Amino acid sequence: MKVDFSKFYDILNEKFWDFFDDKSRIRISYGGAGSGKSYSTFQEIVYKIICEPVHNYLICRKVANTNKTSTYALFKQIISTLGVAGLFQENKTDMSFTVKSTGYMVVFKGLDDIEKIKSITFPKGILTDIVIEEASEITKKDFDQLNVRLRGQKLKGIIFQITLLLNPIDDRHWIKREF
């Protein structure tokens, strides 16, 4: 199956174009419920994992069981909507999707026990991208541990990124103080 993403910006919400082009190590997208931050980010994941076959994604939330009905369900919905579900092998038990032709993966994990994230390994390649849904739920310690996970030999033209998705937060929150 050949997918034409040449007009990707036509399907991406215009207000996220600059965010999509941001090559910073840490990116933050915030807005209220229904603002499109998660949907657009997940469209970007689909695009990158298909068009730039070196990406492995870790999608996480503070509590593991909230992933199933939020991030995992959203990713599944988007690949269906884009008509590319056939390009992925879904593993419901591990809550992951693998691109059949390349072996690169999108894995969904909770941060209930941050120690379990320390040994995350992919059958092919290395972890290149982390997306934290409802990032305001995690602690600074959680974030620091995730940040350490993005390491290893840099890949030509690929920037290791952590994307934080969150609703507006209090000025005293560690994310506001840090970034």
Buried (B, 14 or more C-beta within 10 A) or exposed (E): EEBEBEEBBEEBBEEBEEBBEBEEEBBBBBBEEEBBBBBBBBBBBBBBBBEEBBBBBBBBBBEBEBBBEBBBEBBBEBBEEBEBBEBBEBEEEEBBBBBEEBBBBBBBBBBEEBEEBEEBEBEEBBBBBBBBBBBBBBEEEBBEBBBEBBEEEEBEEBEBBBBBBBEEEEEEBBBEEEE
